[in-house]
């Protein structure tokens, strides 16, 4: 699953995935100060979506104390070289665990640097779906993030989900019923900036 020089252990990855099965809401942070709230919500994984390289460094430094893995949206973070050298530096010097990106070349670079690589895909029409399948076949990410998340409940039966798995979802989810509907499609998790959802827990199955 990971690249040739894994920087996040398989045990840590499995812990994150087990956590998401019960707590599928992934805090999507827009400010470094939001990390403390994510920790109070018992998050094991956060997505840092915007800001500067200094903000990302602060988040990663604090996340170590909380035992939280940080994935950054590399396309939107200011001050980072959008190339293999930049990604390797992020892994070595900043300590991220993974990236989110729409760029296939950065997916390959992240995996080569031992990071978990998530390809963001916008499914807006049938043409974008075809493009998404081609992108995933080429870049071979560790997972994909489908946006906007709210398209999934109505379109999941039309998606070639085996070609897009494992997948998470993000975008526009603001209520518990919306979160539950997206999770019911098979999504591993749902990234959301709605802080009220960060403590959401899936109900245990009846025995």
Backbone as numpy.savetxt, mean C-alpha at the origin, in Angstrom:
# Nx Ny Nz CAx CAy CAz Cx Cy Cz
8.58 -13.52 -3.08 7.76 -12.32 -3.08 8.61 -11.07 -3.08
9.72 -11.09 -2.33 10.55 -9.92 -2.21 11.68 -9.96 -3.22
12.41 -8.83 -3.30 13.50 -8.72 -4.25 14.70 -9.53 -3.82
15.82 -9.32 -4.53 16.99 -10.15 -4.29 17.71 -9.80 -3.00
17.47 -8.59 -2.45 18.12 -8.19 -1.20 17.04 -7.75 -0.22
16.27 -8.69 0.34 15.12 -8.30 1.16 15.52 -7.47 2.37
14.81 -6.35 2.57 15.06 -5.48 3.71 13.95 -5.59 4.73
12.84 -6.17 4.35 11.77 -6.48 5.29 11.62 -8.01 5.28
11.68 -8.60 6.46 11.74 -10.06 6.52 10.41 -10.69 6.14
10.47 -11.95 5.77 9.26 -12.69 5.45 8.35 -12.76 6.66
8.95 -12.86 7.85 8.15 -12.92 9.08 7.39 -11.61 9.29
8.07 -10.50 9.04 7.41 -9.20 9.17 6.29 -9.05 8.15
6.56 -9.49 6.92 5.54 -9.41 5.87 4.32 -10.24 6.24
4.54 -11.45 6.74 3.43 -12.30 7.15 2.64 -11.69 8.30
3.36 -11.01 9.21 2.69 -10.34 10.33 1.76 -9.25 9.82
2.24 -8.48 8.85 1.43 -7.41 8.27 0.18 -7.99 7.61
0.35 -9.05 6.82 -0.78 -9.64 6.12 -1.79 -10.23 7.11
-1.30 -10.88 8.17 -2.22 -11.42 9.18 -2.99 -10.29 9.86
-2.30 -9.19 10.12 -2.93 -8.03 10.75 -4.03 -7.47 9.86
-3.77 -7.40 8.55 -4.76 -6.84 7.63 -6.00 -7.71 7.53
-5.86 -8.99 7.75 -7.04 -9.86 7.68 -8.07 -9.48 8.74
-7.58 -8.96 9.86 -8.50 -8.54 10.93 -8.71 -7.03 10.92
-7.66 -6.29 10.59 -7.73 -4.82 10.61 -7.34 -4.30 9.21
-8.26 -4.36 8.26 -7.92 -4.09 6.85 -7.71 -2.63 6.48
-8.08 -1.71 7.35 -7.89 -0.29 7.01 -6.42 0.09 7.15
-5.83 0.57 6.08 -4.43 0.99 6.07 -4.39 2.51 6.17
-3.86 3.07 7.26 -3.80 4.53 7.38 -2.98 5.16 6.25
-3.62 6.06 5.52 -2.94 6.81 4.46 -2.62 8.19 5.03
-1.35 8.40 5.32 -0.93 9.61 6.01 -0.59 10.73 5.03
-1.06 11.92 5.36 -0.72 13.11 4.57 0.19 14.06 5.34
0.33 13.79 6.64 1.22 14.57 7.48 1.94 13.63 8.43
3.19 13.99 8.76 3.99 13.14 9.63 3.35 12.98 11.01
2.68 14.02 11.49 2.11 13.96 12.83 0.97 12.95 12.94
0.43 12.50 11.82 -0.65 11.52 11.85 -0.16 10.13 12.24
1.14 9.90 12.20 1.67 8.58 12.53 1.31 8.19 13.96
1.34 9.13 14.89 1.04 8.82 16.28 -0.38 8.26 16.41
-1.32 8.87 15.71 -2.69 8.38 15.76 -2.78 6.98 15.15
-2.06 6.76 14.05 -2.06 5.43 13.43 -1.52 4.39 14.41
-0.50 4.75 15.17 0.06 3.84 16.17 -0.96 3.56 17.26
-1.70 4.58 17.67 -2.73 4.41 18.70 -3.86 3.51 18.21
-4.01 3.44 16.88 -5.01 2.56 16.28 -4.45 1.16 16.01
-3.22 0.92 16.51 -2.57 -0.40 16.39 -2.25 -0.76 14.95
-1.95 0.24 14.12 -1.56 -0.03 12.74 -0.19 -0.72 12.70
-0.04 -1.64 11.77 1.26 -2.29 11.53 1.86 -1.82 10.21
1.07 -1.09 9.45 1.48 -0.63 8.13 0.82 0.71 7.85
1.59 1.66 7.32 1.01 2.94 6.89 1.53 3.28 5.51
0.73 4.02 4.76 1.16 4.59 3.49 1.37 6.08 3.70
2.56 6.56 3.36 2.84 7.99 3.45 2.72 8.56 2.04
1.73 9.43 1.85 1.33 9.79 0.49 1.94 11.06 -0.06
2.33 11.98 0.80 2.79 13.26 0.27 3.75 13.91 1.27
4.39 15.00 0.86 5.34 15.67 1.74 6.74 15.67 1.13
7.73 15.85 1.98 9.12 15.94 1.53 9.92 14.76 2.06
11.14 14.65 1.58 12.03 13.60 2.04 12.29 13.72 3.54
12.31 14.96 4.06 12.50 15.15 5.50 11.29 14.63 6.29
10.11 14.90 5.77 8.91 14.38 6.41 8.94 12.85 6.45
9.33 12.26 5.34 9.39 10.80 5.26 10.41 10.24 6.24
11.55 10.90 6.35 12.57 10.46 7.31 12.03 10.50 8.74
11.32 11.58 9.08 10.75 11.69 10.42 9.74 10.57 10.68
8.91 10.29 9.68 7.92 9.22 9.83 8.61 7.88 10.05
9.61 7.59 9.24 10.31 6.30 9.36 11.03 6.16 10.69
11.64 7.24 11.17 12.33 7.19 12.46 11.35 6.89 13.59
10.21 7.55 13.57 9.20 7.31 14.62 8.56 5.94 14.46
8.36 5.50 13.22 7.70 4.22 12.97 8.49 3.06 13.55
9.80 3.19 13.60 10.63 2.11 14.18 10.24 1.87 15.63
10.00 2.96 16.37 9.63 2.82 17.78 8.26 2.18 17.95
7.38 2.40 16.98 6.03 1.86 17.04 5.91 0.46 16.42
6.95 0.01 15.75 6.87 -1.28 15.05 5.96 -1.23 13.84
5.99 -0.11 13.12 5.14 0.09 11.96 5.99 0.13 10.69
5.55 -0.59 9.66 6.22 -0.56 8.36 5.69 0.63 7.56
6.59 1.35 6.91 6.21 2.54 6.15 6.42 2.30 4.65
5.35 2.49 3.89 5.42 2.47 2.44 5.20 3.90 1.98
6.02 4.38 1.06 5.85 5.76 0.59 5.38 5.77 -0.86
4.56 6.77 -1.15 4.12 6.99 -2.53 5.23 7.79 -3.21
6.16 7.08 -3.80 7.38 7.72 -4.28 7.12 8.76 -5.37
6.04 8.63 -6.12 5.74 9.60 -7.18 5.46 10.98 -6.61
4.98 11.05 -5.36 4.50 12.31 -4.80 5.40 12.90 -3.72
6.43 12.16 -3.28 7.32 12.68 -2.25 8.37 13.58 -2.90
8.49 14.79 -2.39 9.44 15.75 -2.95 10.86 15.48 -2.44
11.83 15.68 -3.33 13.23 15.58 -2.95 13.85 14.22 -3.14
13.14 13.32 -3.83 13.65 11.97 -4.08 13.91 11.79 -5.57
15.06 11.25 -5.91 15.32 10.92 -7.30 14.42 9.76 -7.72
13.67 9.95 -8.79 12.74 8.91 -9.25 13.47 7.93 -10.17
14.44 7.23 -9.57 15.27 6.30 -10.33 15.79 5.22 -9.37
16.45 4.18 -9.89 16.93 3.09 -9.02 17.84 3.58 -7.90
18.72 4.55 -8.19 19.63 5.05 -7.15 18.85 5.72 -6.02
17.80 6.46 -6.40 16.98 7.11 -5.39 16.26 6.10 -4.51
15.76 5.05 -5.10 15.05 4.03 -4.34 16.01 3.28 -3.42
17.20 2.96 -3.92 18.19 2.28 -3.09 18.56 3.14 -1.90
18.67 4.44 -2.12 18.99 5.37 -1.03 17.87 5.41 0.00
16.63 5.40 -0.47 15.48 5.37 0.45 15.53 4.13 1.34
15.88 3.01 0.74 15.93 1.76 1.50 17.07 1.78 2.51
18.25 2.26 2.08 19.43 2.24 2.94 19.40 3.31 4.02
19.08 4.54 3.63 19.25 5.69 4.51 17.97 6.11 5.24
16.82 5.87 4.63 15.57 6.32 5.23 14.85 5.17 5.94
14.98 3.97 5.41 14.42 2.80 6.08 12.98 2.49 5.75
12.55 2.82 4.53 11.19 2.44 4.14 11.13 0.93 3.93
9.92 0.39 4.00 9.71 -1.03 3.76 9.19 -1.32 2.37
8.58 -0.31 1.74 8.02 -0.52 0.42 7.63 0.78 -0.23
7.23 0.69 -1.51 6.80 1.87 -2.24 5.45 1.62 -2.90
4.79 2.73 -3.19 3.62 2.76 -4.05 3.99 3.61 -5.25
3.63 3.19 -6.43 3.95 3.97 -7.61 3.07 3.55 -8.78
2.91 4.45 -9.73 2.24 4.12 -10.98 3.26 3.74 -12.05
4.56 3.85 -11.74 5.62 3.69 -12.73 6.23 2.29 -12.68
6.14 1.59 -13.78 6.63 0.21 -13.82 8.12 0.11 -13.58
8.89 1.07 -14.10 10.34 1.00 -13.92 10.73 1.11 -12.45
9.94 1.85 -11.66 10.24 1.99 -10.24 9.83 0.73 -9.46
8.82 0.02 -9.96 8.46 -1.27 -9.35 9.65 -2.22 -9.45
10.22 -2.31 -10.63 11.36 -3.22 -10.82 12.55 -2.79 -9.97
12.79 -1.49 -9.89 13.92 -0.99 -9.09 13.71 -1.27 -7.61
12.49 -1.11 -7.14 12.19 -1.36 -5.73 12.41 -2.82 -5.37
11.96 -3.73 -6.23 12.14 -5.15 -5.96 13.62 -5.51 -5.97
14.38 -4.89 -6.85 15.81 -5.15 -6.89 16.50 -4.64 -5.63
15.90 -3.65 -4.97 16.45 -3.10 -3.73 15.91 -3.80 -2.49
15.11 -4.84 -2.70 14.61 -5.60 -1.56 13.41 -4.99 -0.88
12.71 -4.09 -1.55 11.51 -3.46 -0.99 10.26 -4.13 -1.55
9.16 -4.05 -0.82 7.88 -4.50 -1.33 7.37 -3.42 -2.28
6.95 -3.84 -3.46 6.55 -2.88 -4.51 5.07 -3.05 -4.84
4.32 -1.97 -4.69 2.89 -1.98 -4.99 2.60 -1.06 -6.17
2.04 -1.63 -7.20 1.69 -0.88 -8.41 0.30 -0.29 -8.26
0.19 1.02 -8.39 -1.13 1.68 -8.31 -1.77 1.66 -9.69
-3.04 1.24 -9.75 -3.77 1.13 -11.01 -5.09 1.88 -10.90
-5.34 2.76 -11.87 -6.61 3.48 -11.91 -7.52 2.80 -12.93
-8.61 2.24 -12.45 -9.55 1.54 -13.33 -10.73 2.46 -13.61
-10.65 3.16 -14.73 -11.68 4.15 -15.07 -12.59 3.70 -16.19
-12.08 2.78 -17.04 -12.88 2.27 -18.15 -12.25 0.98 -18.64
-12.84 0.38 -19.68 -12.34 -0.90 -20.17 -10.93 -0.79 -20.73
-10.61 0.35 -21.31 -9.27 0.54 -21.86 -8.22 0.59 -20.74
-8.56 1.26 -19.64 -7.62 1.34 -18.53 -7.42 -0.04 -17.90
-8.43 -0.89 -17.94 -8.29 -2.25 -17.43 -7.31 -3.04 -18.26
-7.42 -2.92 -19.60 -6.45 -3.61 -20.48 -5.04 -3.13 -20.20
-4.89 -1.82 -20.07 -3.57 -1.25 -19.79 -3.04 -1.77 -18.45
-3.91 -1.86 -17.46 -3.50 -2.32 -16.14 -2.96 -3.74 -16.20
-3.63 -4.61 -16.94 -3.18 -6.00 -17.05 -1.81 -6.06 -17.72
-1.62 -5.27 -18.75 -0.32 -5.23 -19.43 0.78 -4.74 -18.48
0.46 -3.71 -17.70 1.44 -3.14 -16.77 1.85 -4.18 -15.73
0.88 -4.86 -15.15 1.17 -5.85 -14.11 1.96 -7.02 -14.68
1.63 -7.44 -15.89 2.36 -8.54 -16.52 3.81 -8.18 -16.75
4.05 -6.89 -17.04 5.41 -6.44 -17.31 6.22 -6.19 -16.04
5.62 -5.47 -15.07 6.39 -5.05 -13.89 6.42 -6.10 -12.79
5.42 -6.99 -12.76 5.33 -8.06 -11.77 5.50 -7.52 -10.34
4.60 -6.63 -9.92 4.68 -6.09 -8.56 4.33 -7.14 -7.51
4.65 -6.86 -6.26 4.29 -7.76 -5.18 2.79 -7.72 -4.92
2.18 -6.57 -5.19 0.73 -6.40 -5.04 0.33 -5.20 -5.88
-0.97 -5.07 -6.10 -1.47 -3.88 -6.80 -2.46 -3.16 -5.89
-2.56 -1.85 -6.10 -3.58 -1.07 -5.42 -4.54 -0.55 -6.48
-5.79 -0.95 -6.38 -6.81 -0.56 -7.34 -7.51 0.70 -6.86
-7.58 1.69 -7.73 -8.25 2.94 -7.43 -9.25 3.29 -8.53
-10.36 3.94 -8.21 -10.85 4.16 -6.85 -11.47 2.89 -6.29
-11.36 2.73 -4.98 -11.80 1.50 -4.32 -13.28 1.22 -4.54
-14.06 2.26 -4.62 -15.51 2.07 -4.68 -16.00 1.46 -5.99
-15.11 1.31 -6.99 -15.55 0.63 -8.21 -15.60 -0.89 -8.01
-14.88 -1.38 -7.00 -14.73 -2.83 -6.87 -16.03 -3.59 -6.59
-16.87 -3.14 -5.65 -18.07 -3.94 -5.38 -18.96 -4.17 -6.60
-19.01 -3.20 -7.50 -19.88 -3.36 -8.67 -19.16 -3.99 -9.86
-17.83 -3.97 -9.86 -17.09 -4.45 -11.03 -16.27 -5.71 -10.78
-16.21 -6.19 -9.55 -15.29 -7.28 -9.24 -15.57 -8.51 -10.10
-16.83 -8.77 -10.44 -17.17 -9.96 -11.23 -16.68 -9.83 -12.68
-16.31 -8.62 -13.09 -15.82 -8.41 -14.46 -14.30 -8.30 -14.54
-13.65 -8.32 -13.40 -12.20 -8.14 -13.40 -11.47 -9.48 -13.45
-10.38 -9.55 -14.20 -9.54 -10.76 -14.21 -8.69 -10.78 -12.95
-9.35 -11.06 -11.83 -8.73 -10.80 -10.53 -7.47 -11.63 -10.31
-7.38 -12.81 -10.94 -6.15 -13.61 -10.78 -4.93 -12.89 -11.33
-5.16 -12.07 -12.35 -4.04 -11.34 -12.94 -3.70 -10.08 -12.15
-4.57 -9.71 -11.22 -4.37 -8.49 -10.45 -4.19 -8.77 -8.95
-3.97 -10.02 -8.58 -3.84 -10.38 -7.17 -2.38 -10.62 -6.81
-2.04 -10.40 -5.52 -2.91 -9.89 -4.46 -3.17 -8.40 -4.66
-4.31 -7.94 -4.17 -4.64 -6.53 -4.38 -5.19 -5.88 -3.12
-4.94 -4.58 -3.04 -5.57 -3.73 -2.05 -6.34 -2.68 -2.84
-7.01 -1.80 -2.13 -7.80 -0.78 -2.81 -7.65 0.54 -2.07
-7.91 1.62 -2.77 -7.80 2.93 -2.13 -8.62 3.97 -2.87
-8.99 5.00 -2.14 -9.68 6.11 -2.77 -11.17 6.13 -2.53
-11.66 7.24 -1.93 -13.08 7.56 -1.78 -13.80 6.79 -0.68
-13.13 5.90 0.03 -13.78 5.13 1.09 -13.84 5.99 2.36
-15.06 6.28 2.81 -15.22 7.18 3.94 -16.14 6.65 5.03
-16.81 5.53 4.80 -17.73 4.99 5.79 -17.45 3.51 6.02
-17.93 3.01 7.15 -17.76 1.59 7.46 -18.44 0.70 6.42
-19.69 0.98 6.01 -20.30 0.13 4.98 -19.49 0.11 3.68
-18.91 1.24 3.29 -18.08 1.27 2.08 -16.84 0.41 2.27
-16.22 0.52 3.42 -15.03 -0.28 3.72 -15.36 -1.77 3.69
-16.47 -2.14 4.31 -16.87 -3.54 4.34 -17.17 -4.07 2.94
-17.80 -3.23 2.13 -18.13 -3.66 0.76 -16.88 -3.91 -0.06
-15.87 -3.06 0.10 -14.62 -3.23 -0.65 -13.87 -4.47 -0.15
-13.81 -4.65 1.15 -13.11 -5.81 1.71 -13.78 -7.12 1.26
-15.10 -7.08 1.11 -15.83 -8.29 0.72 -15.47 -8.76 -0.69
-14.82 -7.92 -1.49 -14.42 -8.31 -2.83 -13.14 -9.15 -2.84
-12.50 -9.26 -1.67 -11.25 -10.02 -1.59 -10.03 -9.15 -1.42
-10.21 -7.85 -1.28 -9.07 -6.95 -1.09 -8.36 -7.27 0.23
-7.03 -7.31 0.20 -6.26 -7.55 1.42 -6.42 -6.42 2.41
-6.56 -5.21 1.89 -6.69 -4.04 2.73 -7.24 -2.89 1.92
-7.57 -1.81 2.63 -8.11 -0.61 2.00 -7.38 0.59 2.58
-6.66 1.31 1.75 -5.97 2.50 2.24 -6.96 3.66 2.31
-6.90 4.38 3.42 -7.84 5.48 3.61 -7.24 6.54 4.52
-7.51 7.79 4.21 -7.07 8.89 5.07 -8.13 9.24 6.11
-9.27 8.55 6.07 -10.36 8.79 7.01 -9.99 8.17 8.35
-9.59 8.99 9.28 -9.05 8.48 10.55 -10.06 7.68 11.34
-11.35 7.97 11.16 -12.39 7.24 11.89 -12.43 5.76 11.52
-11.83 5.41 10.39 -11.85 4.01 9.93 -10.62 3.23 10.35
-9.62 3.88 10.90 -8.35 3.20 11.16 -8.45 2.11 12.23
-9.49 2.17 13.06 -9.66 1.15 14.11 -10.64 0.06 13.70
-11.10 0.11 12.47 -12.10 -0.87 12.02 -11.56 -2.30 12.15
-12.39 -3.17 12.70 -12.05 -4.59 12.80 -13.12 -5.43 12.12
-12.68 -6.42 11.35 -13.63 -7.35 10.75 -14.22 -8.24 11.83
-15.49 -8.53 11.67 -16.15 -9.41 12.63 -15.60 -10.83 12.48
-15.44 -11.50 13.60 -14.98 -12.89 13.56 -16.10 -13.78 13.02
-15.76 -14.78 12.21 -16.80 -15.67 11.67 -17.47 -16.45 12.78
-18.77 -16.71 12.60 -19.50 -17.52 13.57 -18.99 -18.96 13.53
-18.96 -19.59 14.68 -18.50 -20.97 14.75 -19.67 -21.89 15.02
